[in-house]
């Protein structure tokens, strides 16, 4: 039984509540509202419930509209619309107040960007001086910020129009009631530089295929290792590098730039060796052959139940014949022979039907080995996207540090590969 104070305490969505009621009915769970009287077992009771829910949903939508209108009106008046303090602006009595010391740092960051014209270079310069992001402690004591600058953090600061004395709401900018830290002219110059950088990046940083994209982690800083490329003297070089080196400076992580070809070769060689290992083949065989069989249909279940019931009755009849006091040896022999034959027939029928219900026959060990070994000779002729799919299916993470490489394989990836390859083996053996 589910008990609520009012219906709208459970849900104010008519669709969600209808689904809940269907779920309750399916599991024979009753629903009770302490302060509202209705009976969901009658059509009138369900109508009453739907009316109550319709009004609850209407009330929720009205409240949402009022809140949105209030926020829009607040933004249009230039007032504080919510959110935490930012570098250069503190929140005092629900309004932004300029923090003089931090405001000077904000101006310096904007001036630095106009000189360097790179968010990454600005972040590197700030980190080199030991300058951290703004540290804020919430009312519940939770602290955030106080960290090193990143390329993304600098970009977020440079694109915030609040520094020009304006406020924002749903992407629109309105004149604010707080003082400006920057001039609108400087802010617009910075936005033009950012837009130019974005166009340059889009034209020159073509997204290229990388076999291990989004799979490698740095063993030193925990950052993601991303693919990149460059050209020198007419030759193209592909490599992987830690994102922290890119966003915070090349001196922030001891992991060197990794040649893409060498790293990918090491991973693929480890993968091929794994698929040929006898222990892996044996474990995969146990997993594949031990898969749960598909659920039999209703007719098969009913037939099995009838056969088992008849077998149980036959066993009882055999015991009854054996327990007869006044025994007729001739009758007993013939009756036991008939009952044993019937029991044997029923047992065989049950075994055949159970085997049929299980579906596929058990997979042979050598066929599992053939399926795994089939990947190796065709690897080099697979499309790169198919190679990447197999790697992601078999490998969970790759961690690289100056001391070596650690590959963590998925527990069920090999079994999935075998399940895909076994139908091919079946057609080959047919």
C-alpha positions in Angstrom: 0.0 0.0 0.0 1.3 3.5 -0.9 0.1 6.3 1.3 0.5 10.0 0.6 -0.7 13.2 2.3 -2.1 14.6 -1.0 -2.2 13.2 -4.6 0.1 16.0 -5.8 2.8 15.0 -3.3 3.4 11.9 -5.4 3.2 13.6 -8.9 1.8 16.6 -10.5 2.0 15.1 -14.0 -1.1 13.4 -15.2 0.9 11.2 -17.6 3.4 10.1 -14.9 0.6 9.4 -12.4 -1.3 7.3 -14.9 1.8 5.2 -15.4 2.2 4.9 -11.6 -1.4 3.7 -11.2 -0.9 1.1 -13.9 2.2 -0.1 -12.1 0.4 -0.3 -8.8 -2.4 -2.2 -10.4 0.0 -4.6 -12.1 1.6 -5.5 -8.7 -1.7 -5.3 -6.8 -0.6 -2.3 -4.7 -3.3 0.0 -3.3 -3.0 3.8 -3.3 -4.3 6.0 -0.5 -4.4 9.7 -0.1 -4.9 10.7 3.6 -6.7 14.0 3.0 -8.6 13.2 -0.2 -11.3 10.5 -0.5 -11.6 8.5 -3.7 -11.7 4.9 -4.7 -9.6 3.9 -7.7 -11.5 0.6 -8.1 -14.6 2.4 -9.6 -14.9 4.5 -12.7 -16.2 7.5 -10.7 -13.2 7.3 -8.3 -10.8 7.3 -11.2 -12.5 10.3 -12.7 -12.2 12.1 -9.4 -8.5 11.2 -9.3 -7.9 12.5 -12.8 -9.7 15.8 -12.1 -7.5 16.3 -9.0 -4.4 15.5 -11.0 -5.4 17.8 -13.8 -5.7 20.7 -11.4 -2.4 19.8 -9.8 -0.7 19.8 -13.1 -2.3 23.1 -14.1 -1.1 24.6 -10.8 2.4 23.4 -11.4 2.5 24.9 -14.9 1.1 28.2 -13.6 3.8 28.4 -10.9 6.4 27.6 -13.5 5.2 30.5 -15.8 5.1 32.9 -12.9 8.7 32.0 -11.9 9.9 32.4 -15.5 8.1 35.8 -15.8 9.6 36.9 -12.5 13.1 36.0 -13.6 12.6 37.8 -16.9 11.3 41.0 -15.2 14.2 40.9 -12.8 16.7 40.6 -15.6 15.1 43.4 -17.5 15.4 45.6 -14.5 19.1 44.8 -14.3 18.8 43.1 -10.9 20.5 40.0 -9.6 19.0 36.9 -11.2 20.7 34.2 -9.1 24.0 32.3 -9.2 27.1 32.4 -7.2 29.8 35.1 -7.0 32.3 35.3 -9.8 35.9 36.7 -9.9 35.6 40.5 -9.4 31.9 40.4 -8.3 30.7 39.4 -4.9 27.0 38.8 -4.0 25.8 41.0 -1.1 22.1 41.1 -0.2 21.1 39.6 -3.6 23.0 42.0 -5.7 26.5 42.1 -7.3 29.1 44.3 -5.6 32.5 44.9 -7.2 35.5 43.4 -5.3 38.3 45.9 -5.9 41.2 43.5 -5.6 39.6 40.9 -7.8 38.4 43.5 -10.3 42.0 44.5 -10.9 42.9 40.9 -11.7 39.9 40.7 -14.1 41.2 43.8 -16.0 44.7 42.3 -16.1 43.4 39.0 -17.6 41.5 40.9 -20.3 44.6 43.0 -21.1 46.8 39.9 -21.1 44.5 38.2 -23.6 44.6 41.2 -25.9 48.4 40.8 -25.9 48.7 37.0 -26.1 45.4 36.4 -28.0 45.3 32.8 -26.6 43.2 31.5 -23.7 45.8 28.7 -23.2 48.7 31.1 -23.0 46.8 33.3 -20.5 46.1 30.3 -18.3 49.8 29.3 -18.4 50.9 32.8 -17.5 48.4 32.9 -14.5 49.5 29.5 -13.3 53.2 30.5 -13.6 52.5 33.3 -11.1 50.6 31.0 -8.7 47.3 32.8 -9.2 44.3 30.6 -8.5 40.6 30.9 -9.4 38.2 32.5 -7.0 37.4 30.3 -4.0 33.8 30.4 -2.8 32.3 28.8 0.3 28.6 28.1 0.2 26.2 28.5 3.2 26.4 24.7 3.9 30.2 24.9 4.1 30.9 23.4 0.7 33.9 25.1 -1.0 34.6 25.4 -4.7 37.2 27.1 -6.8 40.7 27.9 -5.6 42.2 25.8 -8.4 44.6 26.3 -11.3 43.5 28.1 -14.4 42.5 26.2 -17.5 41.9 27.2 -21.0 38.1 26.7 -20.5 38.1 28.8 -17.3 39.8 31.7 -19.0 37.4 31.5 -21.9 34.4 31.6 -19.5 35.7 34.7 -17.8 36.4 36.5 -21.1 32.9 35.9 -22.4 31.0 37.0 -19.3 29.1 40.3 -20.0 28.5 40.9 -16.3 32.0 42.6 -16.2 30.5 45.4 -18.3 27.8 46.2 -15.8 25.2 44.1 -17.6 23.1 41.0 -16.6 22.0 38.1 -18.7 18.9 35.9 -19.0 18.4 33.0 -21.5 21.2 34.3 -23.7 19.9 37.9 -23.8 21.8 40.8 -22.2 20.2 43.7 -20.2 21.7 46.7 -18.5 22.5 45.9 -14.9 22.4 47.8 -11.7 25.9 46.9 -10.6 29.0 48.8 -11.5 31.1 47.9 -14.5 34.7 46.6 -14.2 35.5 46.8 -18.0 34.4 49.1 -20.7 32.0 47.8 -23.3 34.6 48.7 -26.0 37.3 46.4 -24.5 34.8 43.6 -24.0 33.8 43.7 -27.6 37.4 43.8 -28.8 38.0 40.6 -26.8 34.9 38.9 -28.3 36.1 39.8 -31.8 39.5 38.2 -31.0 37.8 35.1 -29.6 35.6 34.8 -32.7 38.7 35.1 -35.0 40.4 32.3 -33.0 37.4 30.1 -33.3 37.3 30.5 -37.1 41.0 29.8 -37.3 40.7 26.7 -35.1 37.7 25.4 -37.1 39.6 25.8 -40.4 43.0 24.3 -39.2 42.1 21.7 -36.6 40.4 19.2 -38.8 39.0 16.3 -36.7 41.1 13.3 -37.8 40.6 9.6 -37.0 42.5 8.3 -34.1 42.4 4.6 -33.1 42.6 5.2 -29.4 40.6 8.5 -29.2 39.0 9.0 -25.7 40.4 5.8 -24.3 43.8 6.8 -22.8 44.3 8.4 -19.4 47.4 10.0 -18.0 48.9 8.0 -15.2 50.4 11.1 -13.5 47.7 13.7 -13.4 44.6 11.6 -14.4 43.9 13.8 -17.4 42.6 12.6 -20.7 45.2 11.9 -23.4 43.9 13.3 -26.7 45.2 12.8 -30.3 46.8 15.6 -32.3 48.8 16.1 -35.4 51.3 18.5 -36.9 53.3 19.1 -40.1 57.0 19.7 -40.5 59.0 19.9 -43.7 56.1 18.5 -45.7 55.7 15.5 -43.4 52.7 14.8 -41.1 53.2 13.6 -37.5 50.4 12.1 -35.4 50.8 11.9 -31.6 48.9 11.7 -28.3 49.4 14.3 -25.6 47.9 14.9 -22.1 45.2 17.6 -22.2 46.7 19.2 -19.1 49.9 20.0 -21.0 47.8 21.7 -23.7 45.5 23.7 -21.4 47.9 24.6 -18.6 51.3 24.4 -20.1 53.8 21.7 -21.2 55.6 21.9 -17.8 52.5 20.8 -15.9 52.7 17.1 -16.6 55.8 14.9 -16.8 54.3 12.6 -19.5 56.0 13.3 -22.9 54.3 13.6 -26.2 53.5 10.0 -27.4 54.0 9.0 -31.0 50.6 7.7 -32.2 51.9 4.8 -34.3 54.0 3.3 -31.5 51.3 3.5 -28.8 48.7 2.0 -31.1 51.0 -0.8 -32.1 51.7 -1.7 -28.5 47.9 -1.8 -27.7 47.0 -3.9 -30.7 49.9 -6.4 -30.1 48.6 -6.8 -26.5 45.1 -7.3 -27.8 46.2 -10.0 -30.4 48.2 -11.8 -27.7 45.3 -11.8 -25.4 42.9 -13.4 -28.0 45.5 -16.2 -28.6 46.1 -17.0 -24.9 44.9 -20.5 -23.9 43.6 -19.4 -20.5 41.5 -16.7 -22.1 40.1 -19.2 -24.6 39.2 -21.6 -21.8 37.6 -18.8 -19.6 35.6 -17.5 -22.6 34.4 -21.0 -23.4 33.1 -21.4 -19.9 31.3 -18.0 -20.1 29.8 -18.6 -23.5 28.7 -22.2 -22.9 27.3 -21.2 -19.5 25.0 -18.5 -20.8 21.5 -18.7 -19.6 19.2 -20.4 -22.2 16.3 -18.4 -23.6 13.0 -18.5 -21.8 10.7 -21.3 -23.2 7.3 -20.3 -24.6 4.1 -20.8 -22.7 3.1 -24.0 -24.7 6.5 -25.6 -23.9 6.1 -24.7 -20.2 2.7 -26.2 -20.0 3.8 -29.4 -21.8 6.7 -29.8 -19.4 4.5 -29.3 -16.4 2.1 -32.0 -17.7 4.9 -34.5 -18.4 6.4 -33.9 -14.9 3.0 -34.3 -13.3 2.4 -37.6 -15.1 5.9 -38.8 -14.2 5.2 -38.0 -10.5 2.0 -40.0 -10.7 3.8 -42.9 -12.3 6.4 -42.9 -9.6 3.6 -43.0 -7.0 2.0 -45.9 -8.8 5.3 -47.8 -8.7 5.6 -47.3 -5.0 2.0 -48.3 -4.5 2.5 -51.6 -6.3 5.6 -52.3 -4.3 3.7 -51.7 -1.0 0.9 -54.1 -1.8 0.5 -56.6 1.1 -1.2 -59.5 -0.8 1.2 -59.8 -3.6 0.5 -61.5 -6.9 4.0 -62.1 -8.3 2.8 -62.4 -11.9 0.6 -59.3 -11.7 3.3 -57.3 -9.9 6.0 -58.2 -12.5 3.8 -57.2 -15.5 2.5 -54.0 -13.8 6.0 -52.9 -12.8 7.3 -53.6 -16.3 4.5 -51.4 -17.8 5.0 -48.6 -15.2 8.8 -48.6 -15.7 8.4 -48.4 -19.5 6.0 -45.5 -19.0 8.4 -43.8 -16.6 11.3 -44.2 -19.0 9.2 -42.8 -21.8 8.1 -39.8 -19.8 11.7 -39.1 -18.6 13.0 -39.2 -22.1 10.2 -36.8 -23.3 11.0 -34.4 -20.5 14.7 -34.4 -21.3 14.0 -33.9 -25.1 11.7 -31.0 -24.4 14.1 -29.4 -21.9 16.9 -29.7 -24.5 14.7 -28.1 -27.1 13.8 -25.3 -24.8 17.5 -24.5 -24.2 17.9 -23.6 -27.8 21.5 -23.7 -29.0 23.6 -26.8 -28.4 26.7 -26.3 -26.1 29.6 -24.5 -27.8 32.7 -26.6 -28.4 36.0 -25.4 -26.9 37.9 -25.6 -30.1 35.3 -23.6 -32.0 35.6 -20.8 -29.3 39.4 -20.8 -29.9 38.9 -20.7 -33.7 36.5 -17.7 -33.3 39.0 -15.8 -31.2 42.0 -16.6 -33.4 40.0 -15.5 -36.5 40.4 -11.9 -35.4 44.2 -11.9 -35.7 44.8 -12.7 -39.5 42.1 -10.3 -40.7 43.0 -7.4 -38.4 45.2 -5.5 -40.9 42.4 -5.6 -43.6 39.7 -4.3 -41.3 38.5 -0.8 -41.7 39.9 1.5 -39.0 36.4 2.2 -37.6 35.9 -1.6 -37.2 39.3 -1.9 -35.5 38.3 0.9 -33.1 34.9 -0.8 -32.4 36.7 -4.0 -31.5 39.2 -2.2 -29.3 36.5 -0.3 -27.4 34.5 -3.6 -27.0 37.5 -5.3 -25.5 39.4 -2.6 -23.6 37.9 -0.4 -20.8 40.8 2.0 -20.1 44.4 2.5 -21.1 46.6 4.3 -18.6 50.1 5.6 -19.7 52.8 7.0 -17.5 56.6 7.4 -17.7 56.9 3.9 -16.1 54.8 2.0 -18.7 51.4 1.3 -20.0 48.5 -0.4 -18.2 45.6 -1.9 -20.2 42.4 -2.8 -18.4 40.2 -5.2 -20.4 36.5 -5.4 -20.1 35.1 -8.5 -18.3 32.5 -9.4 -20.9 34.0 -7.9 -24.1 35.6 -11.1 -25.3 32.4 -13.0 -24.9 30.6 -10.5 -27.0 33.2 -10.9 -29.8 32.8 -14.7 -29.7 29.0 -14.4 -29.8 29.4 -12.3 -33.0 31.9 -14.7 -34.6 30.3 -18.0 -33.7 27.5 -17.7 -36.3 30.2 -17.4 -38.9 31.8 -20.5 -37.6 28.5 -22.3 -37.7 28.0 -21.5 -41.3 31.5 -22.6 -42.0 31.0 -26.0 -40.4 27.6 -26.6 -42.0 
